Amino acid sequence: MLGRLPRSLLLRRTAYQGTTGRSALRAQTWRGPPVRGRIVGRRRHVANQISGRLTRGGHGVTAAAAGFAVAAVGYGLLICWHDHLAQVVTGTVVTGLGFGLIITALPALVVDRSPAGQTAVTSGFYQIGRNVGGSVGGAIFAAVLATRTEAGESYPATGGYVAVWGVCAALLVIGAVLSLRAVAARSDAEAKQPVA
């Protein structure tokens, strides 16, 4: 799920083509380097600034939970509204902002929570898990989209994209709930510590 950005941009560009019937050139005009660079660069910068401040303040889990929630909202927008280019761009920008928060917060949390002397090993496992998860998720979603492509058609039916976005949104909601439970458990543990 937290695969690399180019794969997600490819999926969304294809989704725009598949759900609206517009050409790849039209989709790429809006998603092309100048526009994509400004949108992606700004949302990454904003997400990195927010997540960095929260993580430095000891609220990394909160940043991750917020990222999961924002990305889930973005996929929800794509599920509900995907007929026009502006709708797809809006959903993609919101989703990207959420993933910017997640991708900035999680590595810091892994390093922060790893045992002393095990930071490199823990970081390595995180990276391997992220890459394997992204690969497996991408393969599963490609299979779902392939089953939703009619013979002779160039793109999967809209229902295939909606199904993929729905699974992504559901997994992100689970991530947000688990993150919020971690925040609550940490707060309870801090409250039970005796004051010295």
N, CA and C atoms as a LAMMPS dump frame, in Angstrom:
ITEM: TIMESTEP
0
ITEM: NUMBER OF ATOMS
588
ITEM: BOX BOUNDS ff ff ff
-5.0000000000000000e+02 5.0000000000000000e+02
-5.0000000000000000e+02 5.0000000000000000e+02
-5.0000000000000000e+02 5.0000000000000000e+02
ITEM: ATOMS id mol type element x y z
1 1 1 N 0.814 -1.185 0
2 1 2 C 0 0 0
3 1 3 C 0.857 1.247 0
4 2 1 N 1.927 1.213 0.696
5 2 2 C 2.79 2.381 0.734
6 2 3 C 3.884 2.253 -0.303
7 3 1 N 3.493 1.758 -1.483
8 3 2 C 4.465 1.589 -2.554
9 3 3 C 5 2.921 -3.039
10 4 1 N 5.804 2.867 -4.031
11 4 2 C 6.468 4.065 -4.524
12 4 3 C 5.493 4.982 -5.265
13 5 1 N 5.764 6.256 -5.275
14 5 2 C 4.886 7.256 -5.868
15 5 3 C 4.645 7.058 -7.36
16 6 1 N 5.659 6.747 -8.199
17 6 2 C 5.368 6.613 -9.628
18 6 3 C 4.303 5.577 -9.933
19 7 1 N 4.285 4.457 -9.2
20 7 2 C 3.274 3.443 -9.444
21 7 3 C 1.888 4.007 -9.137
22 8 1 N 1.766 4.77 -8.069
23 8 2 C 0.462 5.321 -7.714
24 8 3 C 0.026 6.378 -8.718
25 9 1 N 0.974 7.155 -9.233
26 9 2 C 0.616 8.136 -10.252
27 9 3 C 0.153 7.448 -11.528
28 10 1 N 0.796 6.335 -11.889
29 10 2 C 0.392 5.589 -13.065
30 10 3 C -1.016 5.052 -12.896
31 11 1 N -1.318 4.489 -11.719
32 11 2 C -2.651 3.959 -11.46
33 11 3 C -3.689 5.07 -11.579
34 12 1 N -3.413 6.226 -11.008
35 12 2 C -4.397 7.305 -11.036
36 12 3 C -4.558 7.876 -12.438
37 13 1 N -3.479 7.973 -13.2
38 13 2 C -3.611 8.484 -14.559
39 13 3 C -4.456 7.519 -15.367
40 14 1 N -4.188 6.221 -15.234
41 14 2 C -4.965 5.223 -15.938
42 14 3 C -6.407 5.251 -15.451
43 15 1 N -6.62 5.486 -14.166
44 15 2 C -7.965 5.56 -13.623
45 15 3 C -8.726 6.708 -14.268
46 16 1 N -8.071 7.839 -14.453
47 16 2 C -8.741 8.961 -15.103
48 16 3 C -9.133 8.582 -16.517
49 17 1 N -8.226 7.927 -17.228
50 17 2 C -8.532 7.521 -18.585
51 17 3 C -9.694 6.53 -18.594
52 18 1 N -9.635 5.552 -17.678
53 18 2 C -10.652 4.51 -17.665
54 18 3 C -12.018 5.001 -17.239
55 19 1 N -12.081 5.925 -16.305
56 19 2 C -13.382 6.356 -15.802
57 19 3 C -13.999 7.469 -16.634
58 20 1 N -13.195 8.211 -17.376
59 20 2 C -13.748 9.301 -18.158
60 20 3 C -13.674 9.063 -19.663
61 21 1 N -12.875 8.072 -20.077
62 21 2 C -12.731 7.798 -21.496
63 21 3 C -11.848 8.801 -22.223
64 22 1 N -11.181 9.678 -21.504
65 22 2 C -10.308 10.661 -22.124
66 22 3 C -8.983 10.016 -22.508
67 23 1 N -8.269 10.675 -23.364
68 23 2 C -7.019 10.122 -23.868
69 23 3 C -5.901 10.248 -22.836
70 24 1 N -4.853 9.449 -23.06
71 24 2 C -3.679 9.523 -22.197
72 24 3 C -3.027 10.896 -22.312
73 25 1 N -3.052 11.485 -23.499
74 25 2 C -2.456 12.811 -23.688
75 25 3 C -3.184 13.847 -22.842
76 26 1 N -4.506 13.8 -22.816
77 26 2 C -5.272 14.752 -22.001
78 26 3 C -4.976 14.55 -20.515
79 27 1 N -4.929 13.289 -20.092
80 27 2 C -4.616 13.021 -18.683
81 27 3 C -3.215 13.505 -18.358
82 28 1 N -2.266 13.262 -19.256
83 28 2 C -0.887 13.655 -18.994
84 28 3 C -0.719 15.171 -19.049
85 29 1 N -1.571 15.864 -19.793
86 29 2 C -1.497 17.316 -19.829
87 29 3 C -1.727 17.881 -18.441
88 30 1 N -2.7 17.333 -17.733
89 30 2 C -2.97 17.779 -16.376
90 30 3 C -1.993 17.2 -15.381
91 31 1 N -1.524 15.996 -15.638
92 31 2 C -0.641 15.311 -14.709
93 31 3 C 0.823 15.433 -15.133
94 32 1 N 1.079 16.194 -16.192
95 32 2 C 2.421 16.314 -16.74
96 32 3 C 3.41 16.936 -15.765
97 33 1 N 4.681 16.935 -16.145
98 33 2 C 5.734 17.398 -15.238
99 33 3 C 5.5 18.772 -14.608
100 34 1 N 5.092 19.808 -15.361
101 34 2 C 4.932 21.111 -14.697
102 34 3 C 3.841 21.106 -13.627
103 35 1 N 2.662 20.602 -13.973
104 35 2 C 1.553 20.606 -13.023
105 35 3 C 1.813 19.602 -11.906
106 36 1 N 2.207 18.382 -12.284
107 36 2 C 2.461 17.352 -11.286
108 36 3 C 3.578 17.788 -10.342
109 37 1 N 4.606 18.384 -10.885
110 37 2 C 5.716 18.832 -10.049
111 37 3 C 5.281 19.854 -9.018
112 38 1 N 4.443 20.801 -9.435
113 38 2 C 3.964 21.817 -8.487
114 38 3 C 3.053 21.204 -7.438
115 39 1 N 2.106 20.37 -7.875
116 39 2 C 1.149 19.786 -6.936
117 39 3 C 1.854 18.826 -5.987
118 40 1 N 2.611 17.87 -6.54
119 40 2 C 3.271 16.873 -5.711
120 40 3 C 4.312 17.532 -4.818
121 41 1 N 5.087 18.437 -5.374
122 41 2 C 6.116 19.107 -4.583
123 41 3 C 5.53 19.883 -3.422
124 42 1 N 4.452 20.596 -3.655
125 42 2 C 3.835 21.382 -2.584
126 42 3 C 3.216 20.499 -1.517
127 43 1 N 2.512 19.461 -1.933
128 43 2 C 1.867 18.624 -0.913
129 43 3 C 2.901 17.847 -0.131
130 44 1 N 3.977 17.42 -0.771
131 44 2 C 5.043 16.747 -0.025
132 44 3 C 5.679 17.708 0.969
133 45 1 N 5.937 18.922 0.518
134 45 2 C 6.574 19.898 1.395
135 45 3 C 5.679 20.191 2.6
136 46 1 N 4.415 20.431 2.348
137 46 2 C 3.476 20.722 3.438
138 46 3 C 3.387 19.527 4.377
139 47 1 N 3.23 18.329 3.82
140 47 2 C 3.119 17.136 4.66
141 47 3 C 4.394 16.906 5.46
142 48 1 N 5.54 17.099 4.828
143 48 2 C 6.801 16.909 5.539
144 48 3 C 6.951 17.907 6.681
145 49 1 N 6.562 19.147 6.455
146 49 2 C 6.662 20.158 7.508
147 49 3 C 5.758 19.811 8.688
148 50 1 N 4.524 19.45 8.397
149 50 2 C 3.575 19.116 9.465
150 50 3 C 4.041 17.877 10.217
151 51 1 N 4.367 16.833 9.477
152 51 2 C 4.777 15.584 10.104
153 51 3 C 6.077 15.751 10.877
154 52 1 N 7.02 16.512 10.335
155 52 2 C 8.28 16.743 11.029
156 52 3 C 8.08 17.446 12.351
157 53 1 N 7.222 18.445 12.365
158 53 2 C 6.951 19.162 13.613
159 53 3 C 6.278 18.268 14.647
160 54 1 N 5.306 17.47 14.191
161 54 2 C 4.627 16.569 15.118
162 54 3 C 5.571 15.495 15.643
163 55 1 N 6.406 14.954 14.754
164 55 2 C 7.324 13.892 15.163
165 55 3 C 8.355 14.422 16.142
166 56 1 N 8.907 15.609 15.869
167 56 2 C 9.879 16.195 16.789
168 56 3 C 9.246 16.517 18.13
169 57 1 N 7.967 16.818 18.125
170 57 2 C 7.265 17.135 19.371
171 57 3 C 6.8 15.897 20.116
172 58 1 N 7.187 14.719 19.654
173 58 2 C 6.784 13.483 20.319
174 58 3 C 5.42 12.98 19.904
175 59 1 N 4.909 13.501 18.797
176 59 2 C 3.567 13.127 18.345
177 59 3 C 3.61 12.429 16.99
178 60 1 N 4.606 11.59 16.789
179 60 2 C 4.756 10.887 15.513
180 60 3 C 3.593 9.974 15.203
181 61 1 N 3.073 9.305 16.223
182 61 2 C 1.933 8.415 16.004
183 61 3 C 0.713 9.236 15.6
184 62 1 N 0.575 10.415 16.171
185 62 2 C -0.531 11.3 15.793
186 62 3 C -0.4 11.727 14.339
187 63 1 N 0.823 12.024 13.903
188 63 2 C 1.06 12.392 12.501
189 63 3 C 0.709 11.227 11.588
190 64 1 N 1.096 10.016 11.985
191 64 2 C 0.768 8.834 11.173
192 64 3 C -0.743 8.63 11.121
193 65 1 N -1.417 8.762 12.261
194 65 2 C -2.876 8.591 12.298
195 65 3 C -3.564 9.634 11.418
196 66 1 N -3.086 10.874 11.491
197 66 2 C -3.652 11.931 10.646
198 66 3 C -3.413 11.613 9.173
199 67 1 N -2.232 11.118 8.853
200 67 2 C -1.929 10.752 7.467
201 67 3 C -2.831 9.646 6.964
202 68 1 N -3.025 8.613 7.788
203 68 2 C -3.929 7.534 7.393
204 68 3 C -5.334 8.07 7.144
205 69 1 N -5.805 8.932 8.032
206 69 2 C -7.161 9.478 7.903
207 69 3 C -7.29 10.364 6.667
208 70 1 N -6.31 11.23 6.435
209 70 2 C -6.377 12.137 5.274
210 70 3 C -6.325 11.337 3.973
211 71 1 N -5.438 10.341 3.901
212 71 2 C -5.351 9.52 2.692
213 71 3 C -6.646 8.741 2.47
214 72 1 N -7.262 8.248 3.555
215 72 2 C -8.543 7.544 3.427
216 72 3 C -9.62 8.48 2.88
217 73 1 N -9.623 9.717 3.339
218 73 2 C -10.574 10.706 2.814
219 73 3 C -10.326 10.924 1.317
220 74 1 N -9.052 11.002 0.934
221 74 2 C -8.728 11.172 -0.484
222 74 3 C -9.263 10.034 -1.333
223 75 1 N -9.085 8.799 -0.859
224 75 2 C -9.637 7.662 -1.602
225 75 3 C -11.158 7.691 -1.579
226 76 1 N -11.745 8.143 -0.471
227 76 2 C -13.197 8.296 -0.425
228 76 3 C -13.691 9.29 -1.464
229 77 1 N -12.948 10.382 -1.63
230 77 2 C -13.297 11.348 -2.674
231 77 3 C -13.231 10.714 -4.057
232 78 1 N -12.191 9.908 -4.289
233 78 2 C -12.07 9.243 -5.59
234 78 3 C -13.194 8.235 -5.809
235 79 1 N -13.6 7.551 -4.746
236 79 2 C -14.693 6.584 -4.874
237 79 3 C -15.987 7.299 -5.259
238 80 1 N -16.261 8.418 -4.6
239 80 2 C -17.527 9.138 -4.829
240 80 3 C -17.515 9.992 -6.092
241 81 1 N -16.383 10.625 -6.367
242 81 2 C -16.302 11.569 -7.484
243 81 3 C -15.064 11.292 -8.311
244 82 1 N -15.275 10.71 -9.49
245 82 2 C -14.161 10.394 -10.365
246 82 3 C -14.502 10.586 -11.84
247 83 1 N -15.568 11.309 -12.122
248 83 2 C -16.022 11.468 -13.502
249 83 3 C -15.329 12.596 -14.253
250 84 1 N -14.769 13.546 -13.544
251 84 2 C -14.132 14.695 -14.189
252 84 3 C -12.694 14.823 -13.709
253 85 1 N -11.885 15.419 -14.542
254 85 2 C -10.466 15.547 -14.23
255 85 3 C -10.228 16.279 -12.912
256 86 1 N -10.947 17.357 -12.671
257 86 2 C -10.751 18.121 -11.435
258 86 3 C -11.052 17.265 -10.205
259 87 1 N -12.035 16.372 -10.307
260 87 2 C -12.364 15.493 -9.192
261 87 3 C -11.227 14.507 -8.921
262 88 1 N -10.664 13.948 -9.986
263 88 2 C -9.563 12.997 -9.824
264 88 3 C -8.335 13.701 -9.263
265 89 1 N -8.05 14.9 -9.754
266 89 2 C -6.895 15.648 -9.255
267 89 3 C -7.099 15.989 -7.775
268 90 1 N -8.301 16.404 -7.396
269 90 2 C -8.577 16.735 -5.999
270 90 3 C -8.379 15.517 -5.099
271 91 1 N -8.951 14.395 -5.483
272 91 2 C -8.78 13.177 -4.695
273 91 3 C -7.326 12.749 -4.601
274 92 1 N -6.603 12.902 -5.694
275 92 2 C -5.191 12.532 -5.725
276 92 3 C -4.356 13.449 -4.838
277 93 1 N -4.647 14.737 -4.858
278 93 2 C -3.896 15.686 -4.022
279 93 3 C -4.144 15.392 -2.538
280 94 1 N -5.391 15.146 -2.165
281 94 2 C -5.703 14.849 -0.765
282 94 3 C -5.031 13.539 -0.344
283 95 1 N -5.113 12.525 -1.196
284 95 2 C -4.459 11.253 -0.897
285 95 3 C -2.954 11.436 -0.758
286 96 1 N -2.36 12.209 -1.65
287 96 2 C -0.92 12.454 -1.588
288 96 3 C -0.497 13.191 -0.335
289 97 1 N -1.324 14.111 0.121
290 97 2 C -1.025 14.818 1.367
291 97 3 C -1.008 13.827 2.534
292 98 1 N -1.988 12.933 2.561
293 98 2 C -2.028 11.913 3.611
294 98 3 C -0.815 10.999 3.564
295 99 1 N -0.451 10.546 2.364
296 99 2 C 0.721 9.679 2.255
297 99 3 C 2.001 10.43 2.595
298 100 1 N 2.046 11.719 2.332
299 100 2 C 3.206 12.504 2.739
300 100 3 C 3.377 12.495 4.252
301 101 1 N 2.271 12.609 4.966
302 101 2 C 2.325 12.53 6.429
303 101 3 C 2.774 11.142 6.896
304 102 1 N 2.219 10.116 6.279
305 102 2 C 2.543 8.746 6.676
306 102 3 C 4.013 8.441 6.407
307 103 1 N 4.455 8.723 5.205
308 103 2 C 5.806 8.355 4.8
309 103 3 C 6.859 9.128 5.578
310 104 1 N 6.525 10.306 6.052
311 104 2 C 7.467 11.067 6.869
312 104 3 C 7.456 10.567 8.31
313 105 1 N 6.298 10.224 8.838
314 105 2 C 6.189 9.851 10.255
315 105 3 C 6.655 8.43 10.547
316 106 1 N 6.331 7.476 9.694
317 106 2 C 6.621 6.084 10.019
318 106 3 C 8.107 5.767 10.184
319 107 1 N 8.99 6.21 9.291
320 107 2 C 10.412 5.899 9.522
321 107 3 C 10.934 6.492 10.832
322 108 1 N 10.485 7.702 11.169
323 108 2 C 10.913 8.313 12.43
324 108 3 C 10.4 7.504 13.615
325 109 1 N 9.18 6.991 13.525
326 109 2 C 8.64 6.158 14.602
327 109 3 C 9.405 4.845 14.734
328 110 1 N 9.765 4.267 13.609
329 110 2 C 10.516 3.01 13.637
330 110 3 C 11.849 3.212 14.336
331 111 1 N 12.542 4.28 13.974
332 111 2 C 13.839 4.562 14.599
333 111 3 C 13.653 4.892 16.077
334 112 1 N 12.632 5.675 16.386
335 112 2 C 12.381 6.08 17.773
336 112 3 C 12.039 4.889 18.667
337 113 1 N 11.293 3.954 18.136
338 113 2 C 10.813 2.821 18.942
339 113 3 C 11.739 1.604 18.898
340 114 1 N 12.796 1.65 18.1
341 114 2 C 13.675 0.479 18.001
342 114 3 C 14.578 0.38 19.231
343 115 1 N 14.932 -0.839 19.62
344 115 2 C 15.824 -1.011 20.767
345 115 3 C 17.197 -0.392 20.492
346 116 1 N 17.854 0.048 21.543
347 116 2 C 19.19 0.629 21.398
348 116 3 C 20.114 -0.381 20.73
349 117 1 N 20.857 0.065 19.761
350 117 2 C 21.782 -0.799 19.046
351 117 3 C 21.142 -1.606 17.935
352 118 1 N 19.833 -1.499 17.746
353 118 2 C 19.124 -2.267 16.719
354 118 3 C 18.458 -1.377 15.68
355 119 1 N 18.83 -0.114 15.652
356 119 2 C 18.172 0.83 14.755
357 119 3 C 18.326 0.438 13.294
358 120 1 N 19.525 0.04 12.892
359 120 2 C 19.762 -0.324 11.496
360 120 3 C 18.938 -1.541 11.087
361 121 1 N 18.879 -2.533 11.954
362 121 2 C 18.116 -3.743 11.662
363 121 3 C 16.629 -3.416 11.57
364 122 1 N 16.143 -2.643 12.51
365 122 2 C 14.727 -2.274 12.523
366 122 3 C 14.368 -1.456 11.292
367 123 1 N 15.218 -0.513 10.922
368 123 2 C 14.974 0.293 9.726
369 123 3 C 14.978 -0.578 8.474
370 124 1 N 15.89 -1.54 8.433
371 124 2 C 15.944 -2.457 7.297
372 124 3 C 14.685 -3.284 7.161
373 125 1 N 14.195 -3.818 8.289
374 125 2 C 12.948 -4.581 8.254
375 125 3 C 11.78 -3.712 7.809
376 126 1 N 11.766 -2.463 8.261
377 126 2 C 10.704 -1.546 7.844
378 126 3 C 10.732 -1.355 6.328
379 127 1 N 11.92 -1.089 5.778
380 127 2 C 12.033 -0.864 4.336
381 127 3 C 11.657 -2.107 3.545
382 128 1 N 12.122 -3.267 4.004
383 128 2 C 11.781 -4.514 3.304
384 128 3 C 10.268 -4.749 3.37
385 129 1 N 9.689 -4.572 4.552
386 129 2 C 8.244 -4.754 4.685
387 129 3 C 7.457 -3.802 3.813
388 130 1 N 7.911 -2.567 3.729
389 130 2 C 7.238 -1.579 2.898
390 130 3 C 7.326 -1.946 1.415
391 131 1 N 8.503 -2.38 0.98
392 131 2 C 8.664 -2.754 -0.423
393 131 3 C 7.892 -4.02 -0.773
394 132 1 N 7.94 -5.016 0.094
395 132 2 C 7.195 -6.253 -0.157
396 132 3 C 5.695 -5.967 -0.13
397 133 1 N 5.254 -5.189 0.844
398 133 2 C 3.833 -4.834 0.91
399 133 3 C 3.364 -4.086 -0.323
400 134 1 N 4.176 -3.134 -0.78
401 134 2 C 3.819 -2.394 -1.992
402 134 3 C 3.778 -3.288 -3.217
403 135 1 N 4.715 -4.218 -3.304
404 135 2 C 4.752 -5.135 -4.452
405 135 3 C 3.562 -6.089 -4.448
406 136 1 N 3.285 -6.672 -3.296
407 136 2 C 2.158 -7.602 -3.19
408 136 3 C 0.844 -6.853 -3.429
409 137 1 N 0.708 -5.686 -2.805
410 137 2 C -0.501 -4.895 -3.015
411 137 3 C -0.68 -4.504 -4.466
412 138 1 N 0.401 -4.073 -5.111
413 138 2 C 0.328 -3.711 -6.528
414 138 3 C -0.075 -4.891 -7.396
415 139 1 N 0.456 -6.071 -7.097
416 139 2 C 0.107 -7.264 -7.866
417 139 3 C -1.356 -7.641 -7.669
418 140 1 N -1.825 -7.555 -6.428
419 140 2 C -3.228 -7.886 -6.16
420 140 3 C -4.151 -6.9 -6.863
421 141 1 N -3.812 -5.613 -6.778
422 141 2 C -4.67 -4.62 -7.421
423 141 3 C -4.618 -4.743 -8.939
424 142 1 N -3.464 -5.095 -9.498
425 142 2 C -3.374 -5.32 -10.941
426 142 3 C -4.254 -6.495 -11.354
427 143 1 N -4.281 -7.541 -10.525
428 143 2 C -5.138 -8.691 -10.815
429 143 3 C -6.614 -8.303 -10.759
430 144 1 N -6.977 -7.49 -9.763
431 144 2 C -8.368 -7.027 -9.655
432 144 3 C -8.744 -6.228 -10.899
433 145 1 N -7.869 -5.319 -11.301
434 145 2 C -8.155 -4.507 -12.488
435 145 3 C -8.202 -5.362 -13.752
436 146 1 N -7.342 -6.38 -13.828
437 146 2 C -7.347 -7.25 -15.003
438 146 3 C -8.656 -8.029 -15.105
439 147 1 N -9.204 -8.439 -13.961
440 147 2 C -10.473 -9.176 -13.998
441 147 3 C -11.64 -8.259 -14.36
442 148 1 N -11.449 -6.959 -14.223
443 148 2 C -12.514 -6.001 -14.538
444 148 3 C -12.36 -5.4 -15.941
445 149 1 N -11.472 -5.963 -16.747
446 149 2 C -11.269 -5.481 -18.109
447 149 3 C -11.971 -6.428 -19.073
448 150 1 N -12.922 -5.901 -19.795
449 150 2 C -13.667 -6.706 -20.766
450 150 3 C -12.791 -7.004 -21.975
451 151 1 N -13.083 -8.094 -22.653
452 151 2 C -12.336 -8.465 -23.859
453 151 3 C -12.46 -7.359 -24.901
454 152 1 N -11.335 -6.963 -25.459
455 152 2 C -11.318 -5.929 -26.49
456 152 3 C -11.254 -4.513 -25.944
457 153 1 N -11.357 -4.338 -24.658
458 153 2 C -11.296 -3.011 -24.049
459 153 3 C -9.858 -2.677 -23.667
460 154 1 N -9.535 -1.408 -23.673
461 154 2 C -8.189 -0.969 -23.314
462 154 3 C -8.038 -0.743 -21.818
463 155 1 N -9.128 -0.4 -21.133
464 155 2 C -9.056 -0.048 -19.721
465 155 3 C -10.074 -0.853 -18.929
466 156 1 N -9.776 -1.088 -17.655
467 156 2 C -10.748 -1.777 -16.801
468 156 3 C -12.011 -0.938 -16.624
469 157 1 N -13.08 -1.605 -16.252
470 157 2 C -14.326 -0.901 -15.948
471 157 3 C -14.127 -0.046 -14.704
472 158 1 N -14.932 0.977 -14.591
473 158 2 C -14.838 1.886 -13.458
474 158 3 C -14.955 1.152 -12.133
475 159 1 N -15.762 0.115 -12.077
476 159 2 C -15.932 -0.652 -10.85
477 159 3 C -14.628 -1.241 -10.326
478 160 1 N -13.707 -1.564 -11.216
479 160 2 C -12.412 -2.079 -10.783
480 160 3 C -11.625 -1.041 -10.007
481 161 1 N -11.61 0.183 -10.504
482 161 2 C -10.917 1.265 -9.798
483 161 3 C -11.584 1.57 -8.461
484 162 1 N -12.912 1.59 -8.478
485 162 2 C -13.641 1.868 -7.24
486 162 3 C -13.353 0.779 -6.203
487 163 1 N -13.258 -0.469 -6.643
488 163 2 C -12.938 -1.561 -5.717
489 163 3 C -11.539 -1.38 -5.125
490 164 1 N -10.578 -1.041 -5.958
491 164 2 C -9.202 -0.828 -5.48
492 164 3 C -9.158 0.344 -4.509
493 165 1 N -9.803 1.44 -4.868
494 165 2 C -9.816 2.606 -3.978
495 165 3 C -10.514 2.276 -2.664
496 166 1 N -11.574 1.456 -2.726
497 166 2 C -12.286 1.069 -1.52
498 166 3 C -11.414 0.244 -0.584
499 167 1 N -10.653 -0.698 -1.139
500 167 2 C -9.746 -1.496 -0.311
501 167 3 C -8.676 -0.602 0.304
502 168 1 N -8.129 0.32 -0.489
503 168 2 C -7.121 1.245 0.04
504 168 3 C -7.695 2.088 1.174
505 169 1 N -8.895 2.612 0.972
506 169 2 C -9.525 3.438 2.005
507 169 3 C -9.764 2.622 3.273
508 170 1 N -10.226 1.383 3.125
509 170 2 C -10.488 0.539 4.294
510 170 3 C -9.194 0.244 5.053
511 171 1 N -8.131 -0.078 4.34
512 171 2 C -6.848 -0.348 5
513 171 3 C -6.311 0.895 5.698
514 172 1 N -6.515 2.054 5.091
515 172 2 C -6.069 3.296 5.724
516 172 3 C -6.878 3.61 6.98
517 173 1 N -8.157 3.328 6.964
518 173 2 C -8.986 3.533 8.162
519 173 3 C -8.502 2.607 9.275
520 174 1 N -8.187 1.354 8.928
521 174 2 C -7.643 0.424 9.932
522 174 3 C -6.336 0.973 10.491
523 175 1 N -5.473 1.491 9.619
524 175 2 C -4.216 2.089 10.085
525 175 3 C -4.453 3.262 11.014
526 176 1 N -5.438 4.098 10.702
527 176 2 C -5.748 5.253 11.559
528 176 3 C -6.251 4.788 12.921
529 177 1 N -7.122 3.796 12.927
530 177 2 C -7.661 3.29 14.201
531 177 3 C -6.544 2.682 15.045
532 178 1 N -5.686 1.88 14.43
533 178 2 C -4.578 1.276 15.178
534 178 3 C -3.62 2.349 15.705
535 179 1 N -3.381 3.38 14.907
536 179 2 C -2.51 4.47 15.362
537 179 3 C -3.132 5.215 16.534
538 180 1 N -4.42 5.478 16.454
539 180 2 C -5.092 6.173 17.555
540 180 3 C -5.117 5.309 18.818
541 181 1 N -5.245 4.004 18.657
542 181 2 C -5.171 3.115 19.823
543 181 3 C -3.782 3.166 20.441
544 182 1 N -2.753 3.272 19.599
545 182 2 C -1.381 3.381 20.121
546 182 3 C -1.2 4.691 20.874
547 183 1 N -1.799 5.769 20.357
548 183 2 C -1.727 7.062 21.05
549 183 3 C -2.403 6.96 22.407
550 184 1 N -3.591 6.336 22.447
551 184 2 C -4.328 6.198 23.701
552 184 3 C -3.56 5.331 24.698
553 185 1 N -2.958 4.247 24.215
554 185 2 C -2.197 3.366 25.11
555 185 3 C -0.976 4.091 25.663
556 186 1 N -0.325 4.871 24.835
557 186 2 C 0.853 5.614 25.303
558 186 3 C 0.436 6.671 26.327
559 187 1 N -0.667 7.35 26.089
560 187 2 C -1.156 8.357 27.039
561 187 3 C -1.502 7.724 28.379
562 188 1 N -2.142 6.539 28.331
563 188 2 C -2.474 5.842 29.573
564 188 3 C -1.226 5.432 30.325
565 189 1 N -0.212 4.948 29.61
566 189 2 C 1.039 4.537 30.248
567 189 3 C 1.75 5.718 30.877
568 190 1 N 1.73 6.868 30.203
569 190 2 C 2.364 8.067 30.752
570 190 3 C 1.602 8.575 31.98
571 191 1 N 0.283 8.444 31.966
572 191 2 C -0.525 8.902 33.101
573 191 3 C -0.323 8.029 34.331
574 192 1 N -0.013 6.754 34.141
575 192 2 C 0.165 5.832 35.26
576 192 3 C 1.561 5.903 35.87
577 193 1 N 2.503 6.546 35.182
578 193 2 C 3.855 6.657 35.736
579 193 3 C 3.837 7.583 36.943
580 194 1 N 4.527 7.161 38.018
581 194 2 C 4.546 8.02 39.216
582 194 3 C 5.33 9.299 38.954
583 195 1 N 4.866 10.358 39.554
584 195 2 C 5.546 11.646 39.415
585 195 3 C 6.727 11.66 40.396
586 196 1 N 7.9 11.997 39.873
587 196 2 C 9.097 11.97 40.719
588 196 3 C 9.339 13.275 41.417
